[in-house]
Amino acid sequence: MPPYVRPPIDAPVFRDATGQLIDYGNRWHGDSPPDDSYRVDTNLERFRPLHTVAEALIDFLTATYEVTVSEGHDGDILHARTDILRATRITPCDPNAAPLTFVFTSYPSVIVHAGALIDFLHPVCGCEACDSSWEHEADEMEWHVLAVAAGKFSETRWHGWFGHAIESVDGMAKSSGESRIDQVPQERLKAAASALDALPHGWVAWPV
């Protein structure tokens, strides 16, 4: 099958008060960000290309794998948001393969909900201190999505916590995380437990 290729991006350019190009992702050069940069969101349009990348991922997944596609997130995401523009849910035909929901926000950002309980936020934070670039966030989103489709994603729950582990398709990158179960409604947890108990080795690869 043809590999995924990121589409051409006409990325916005931003300059500071002196006219210098703002090099997001490299502004602090390893130093601590200035105190006044925390909780300050400016030039958020730099994340607009993430919508284009998400659309390309949706097109790739629907052209490559045996899936069904529906509009709307149907309460998939766990993070409460009031800025949702639209959402697309992609469900593999194998019930043991993790579904993905792409949620587009006006922030602008993309939340990718994977499997039963995991939300991947792109970006997690767009403040000046975090200094994230759209390129970095696109890289993260692509490898999250492609890893899930390749069956490199698993979820666990234990003693008041739930978590996940994910590995890139080439095995060069790994990530994991955990959150408290008390953040999730009980009915949602029951449904997730039923699905995850049947997957002791994690979600499987999507059928092509």
Stockholm file with secondary structure:
# STOCKHOLM 1.0

chainA/1-208         MPPYVRPPIDAPVFRDATGQLIDYGNRWHGDSPPDDSYRVDTNLERFRPLHTVAEALIDFLTATYEVTVSEGHDGDILHARTDILRATRITPCDPNAAPLTFVFTSYPSVIVHAGALIDFLHPVCGCEACDSSWEHEADEMEWHVLAVAAGKFSETRWHGWFGHAIESVDGMAKSSGESRIDQVPQERLKAAASALDALPHGWVAWPV
#=GR chainA/1-208 SS CCCCCCCCCCCCCCBCTTSCBCCTTSSSTTSCCCGGGTTCCCCGGGGTHHHHHHHHHHHHHHHHSCEEEEESCTTCCSSCCSCEEEEEEEEESSTTBCCEEEEEETTTEEEEEETTTEEEEESSCCSTTTCCCHHHHHHHHHHHHHHHHTTCEEEEEETTEEEEEEECTTSSCEEEEEEEGGGSCHHHHHHHHHHHHTCTTCCBCCCC
#=GC SS_cons         CCCCCCCCCCCCCCBCTTSCBCCTTSSSTTSCCCGGGTTCCCCGGGGTHHHHHHHHHHHHHHHHSCEEEEESCTTCCSSCCSCEEEEEEEEESSTTBCCEEEEEETTTEEEEEETTTEEEEESSCCSTTTCCCHHHHHHHHHHHHHHHHTTCEEEEEETTEEEEEEECTTSSCEEEEEEEGGGSCHHHHHHHHHHHHTCTTCCBCCCC
//
